[in-house]
Amino acid sequence: MADIPGMIIRVNVKPGDQVRAGDALFVMEAMKMEMEVASPDGGTVDQVHVKVNEVVQAGQVLAVLR
């Protein structure tokens, strides 16, 4: 989930990838700064809802883990 509005500049995962808590799933640019969006938990990426250059809003779901 996006904490603040911004633009996705890198997608580091795809469906089926295994991730651990804290892994960087996305990199977004907000207020001219780059920030990583980390996985809150470990699991398998089930869905990715965003792509590079997409503008997202605070609270928007970026990916689903299972």
N, CA, C and O of each residue as an XYZ file, in Angstrom:
264
protein
N       0.844     -1.169      0.000
C       0.000      0.000      0.000
C       0.893      1.238      0.000
O       1.910      1.281      0.692
N       0.510      2.228     -0.771
C       1.275      3.475     -0.836
C       0.986      4.314      0.405
O      -0.172      4.529      0.761
N       2.039      4.784      1.057
C       1.874      5.641      2.235
C       1.526      7.072      1.845
O       0.773      7.749      2.545
N       2.081      7.532      0.715
C       1.839      8.890      0.241
C       1.649      8.860     -1.269
O       2.028      7.879     -1.909
N       1.071      9.911     -1.859
C       0.943      9.943     -3.310
C       2.310     10.085     -3.971
O       3.222     10.696     -3.413
N       2.440      9.519     -5.156
C       3.695      9.620     -5.894
C       3.611      8.855     -7.196
O       2.538      8.410     -7.603
N       4.774      8.703     -7.857
C       4.825      7.988     -9.126
C       5.732      6.775     -8.981
O       6.822      6.870     -8.416
N       5.283      5.642     -9.490
C       6.066      4.408     -9.467
C       7.184      4.543    -10.501
O       6.917      4.778    -11.680
N       8.433      4.395    -10.061
C       9.545      4.490    -11.010
C      10.251      3.150    -11.202
O      11.047      3.000    -12.130
N       9.969      2.172    -10.334
C      10.554      0.840    -10.513
C       9.643     -0.191     -9.861
O       9.174      0.003     -8.740
N       9.394     -1.294    -10.574
C       8.645     -2.429    -10.047
C       9.638     -3.577     -9.930
O      10.168     -4.046    -10.937
N       9.891     -4.031     -8.712
C      10.915     -5.052     -8.465
C      10.375     -6.471     -8.404
O      11.155     -7.414     -8.275
N       9.060     -6.648     -8.493
C       8.463     -7.974     -8.347
C       7.459     -8.246     -9.448
O       6.979     -7.338    -10.127
N       7.156     -9.529     -9.604
C       6.107     -9.960    -10.527
C       5.344    -11.098     -9.847
O       5.852    -11.691     -8.895
N       4.142    -11.409    -10.316
C       3.395    -12.498     -9.707
C       4.219    -13.789     -9.686
O       4.881    -14.148    -10.660
N       4.153    -14.465     -8.550
C       4.891    -15.710     -8.364
C       6.198    -15.537     -7.614
O       6.756    -16.520     -7.126
N       6.706    -14.305     -7.509
C       7.955    -14.062     -6.776
C       7.751    -14.302     -5.279
O       6.701    -13.980     -4.723
N       8.757    -14.865     -4.647
C       8.780    -15.032     -3.191
C       9.440    -13.801     -2.592
O      10.484    -13.360     -3.074
N       8.838    -13.238     -1.539
C       9.412    -12.069     -0.879
C       9.435    -12.293      0.629
O       8.668    -13.087      1.175
N      10.342    -11.566      1.283
C      10.424    -11.581      2.744
C       9.984    -10.219      3.260
O       9.995     -9.235      2.520
N       9.604    -10.163      4.510
C       9.242     -8.890      5.128
C      10.416     -7.925      4.977
O      11.557     -8.281      5.273
N      10.143     -6.727      4.525
C      11.172     -5.713      4.359
C      11.775     -5.631      2.966
O      12.486     -4.672      2.665
N      11.507     -6.620      2.101
C      12.019     -6.556      0.721
C      11.390     -5.366     -0.010
O      10.213     -5.063      0.182
N      12.180     -4.700     -0.845
C      11.684     -3.560     -1.625
C      10.871     -4.074     -2.813
O      11.423     -4.670     -3.738
N       9.572     -3.845     -2.783
C       8.693     -4.280     -3.868
C       8.654     -3.263     -5.004
O       8.611     -3.623     -6.180
N       8.669     -1.984     -4.628
C       8.567     -0.892     -5.591
C       9.477      0.237     -5.155
O       9.863      0.327     -3.989
N       9.818      1.103     -6.110
C      10.462      2.375     -5.791
C       9.546      3.442     -6.367
O       9.147      3.384     -7.530
N       9.222      4.416     -5.530
C       8.367      5.500     -6.000
C       9.046      6.837     -5.760
O       9.903      6.971     -4.888
N       8.645      7.821     -6.552
C       9.154      9.176     -6.401
C       8.022     10.038     -5.854
O       6.919     10.074     -6.399
N       8.327     10.723     -4.769
C       7.357     11.623     -4.165
C       8.114     12.841     -3.649
O       9.125     12.700     -2.960
N       7.642     14.002     -3.971
C       8.277     15.252     -3.541
C       9.759     15.276     -3.923
O      10.607     15.699     -3.137
N      10.057     14.814     -5.142
C      11.412     14.798     -5.715
C      12.385     13.907     -4.947
O      13.600     14.080     -5.045
N      11.854     12.960     -4.188
C      12.687     11.992     -3.466
C      12.265     10.584     -3.862
O      11.085     10.320     -4.093
N      13.239      9.685     -3.939
C      12.924      8.287     -4.197
C      12.771      7.562     -2.872
O      13.547      7.774     -1.940
N      11.755      6.700     -2.799
C      11.558      5.906     -1.591
C      11.125      4.498     -1.973
O      10.390      4.297     -2.940
N      11.592      3.538     -1.201
C      11.222      2.147     -1.429
C       9.911      1.847     -0.712
O       9.653      2.343      0.385
N       9.094      1.026     -1.358
C       7.894      0.507     -0.730
C       8.217     -0.941     -0.381
O       8.374     -1.788     -1.260
N       8.313     -1.205      0.919
C       8.755     -2.514      1.400
C       7.575     -3.441      1.662
O       6.464     -2.999      1.955
N       7.844     -4.729      1.550
C       6.851     -5.744      1.852
C       6.595     -5.775      3.359
O       7.541     -5.854      4.143
N       5.327     -5.714      3.775
C       5.038     -5.757      5.206
C       5.224     -7.155      5.796
O       5.495     -7.300      6.988
N       5.079     -8.179      4.960
C       5.179     -9.574      5.389
C       5.872    -10.383      4.309
O       6.063     -9.912      3.187
N       6.243    -11.596      4.655
C       6.770    -12.514      3.666
C       5.637    -13.239      2.966
O       4.515    -13.284      3.471
N       5.926    -13.807      1.804
C       4.928    -14.580      1.077
C       5.231    -14.608     -0.405
O       6.354    -14.355     -0.840
N       4.208    -14.919     -1.159
C       4.302    -14.981     -2.616
C       3.493    -13.841     -3.199
O       2.367    -13.590     -2.772
N       4.064    -13.148     -4.175
C       3.340    -12.070     -4.851
C       2.240    -12.711     -5.697
O       2.517    -13.509     -6.592
N       0.991    -12.352     -5.400
C      -0.151    -12.902     -6.127
C      -0.546    -11.987     -7.279
O      -0.816    -12.454     -8.385
N      -0.580    -10.664     -7.012
C      -0.980     -9.696     -8.026
C      -0.149     -8.426     -7.877
O       0.213     -8.039     -6.766
N       0.150     -7.784     -8.997
C       0.785     -6.467     -9.012
C      -0.199     -5.541     -9.706
O      -0.595     -5.791    -10.845
N      -0.598     -4.468     -9.023
C      -1.645     -3.581     -9.526
C      -1.133     -2.297    -10.167
O      -1.938     -1.478    -10.610
N       0.176     -2.101    -10.228
C       0.721     -0.858    -10.777
C       1.837     -1.159    -11.766
O       2.372     -2.267    -11.814
N       2.175     -0.139    -12.555
C       3.284     -0.266    -13.505
C       4.140      0.989    -13.428
O       3.745      1.980    -12.813
N       5.301      0.946    -14.048
C       6.219      2.075    -14.064
C       5.535      3.300    -14.669
O       4.789      3.187    -15.642
N       5.795      4.460    -14.089
C       5.256      5.765    -14.485
C       3.801      5.968    -14.100
O       3.198      6.969    -14.488
N       3.229      5.052    -13.352
C       1.856      5.226    -12.887
C       1.849      6.086    -11.633
O       2.648      5.873    -10.721
N       0.948      7.053    -11.589
C       0.777      7.900    -10.410
C      -0.200      7.202     -9.474
O      -1.278      6.776     -9.886
N       0.197      7.091     -8.203
C      -0.630      6.410     -7.210
C      -1.014      7.375     -6.105
O      -0.355      8.391     -5.884
N      -2.093      7.037     -5.419
C      -2.597      7.842     -4.322
C      -2.273      7.182     -2.979
O      -2.064      5.971     -2.912
N      -2.233      7.967     -1.934
C      -2.028      7.427     -0.595
C      -3.112      6.406     -0.287
O      -4.294      6.664     -0.511
N      -2.713      5.250      0.226
C      -3.657      4.199      0.571
C      -3.980      3.241     -0.560
O      -4.674      2.248     -0.347
N      -3.488      3.520     -1.760
C      -3.767      2.642     -2.900
C      -3.018      1.323     -2.752
O      -1.846      1.301     -2.375
N      -3.707      0.222     -3.052
C      -3.083     -1.107     -3.016
C      -2.194     -1.257     -4.243
O      -2.648     -1.075     -5.373
N      -0.933     -1.585     -4.018
C       0.033     -1.726     -5.103
C       0.218     -3.177     -5.521
O       0.425     -3.467     -6.699
N       0.143     -4.092     -4.552
C       0.314     -5.520     -4.824
C      -0.413     -6.318     -3.764
O      -0.720     -5.815     -2.684
N      -0.683     -7.577     -4.091
C      -1.324     -8.501     -3.159
C      -0.381     -9.675     -2.937
O       0.116    -10.272     -3.892
N      -0.139    -10.001     -1.673
C       0.676    -11.163     -1.309
C      -0.219    -12.247     -0.764
O      -1.292    -11.975     -0.226
N       0.233    -13.484     -0.908
C      -0.511    -14.601     -0.292
C       0.455    -15.459      0.470
O       0.055    -16.457      1.070
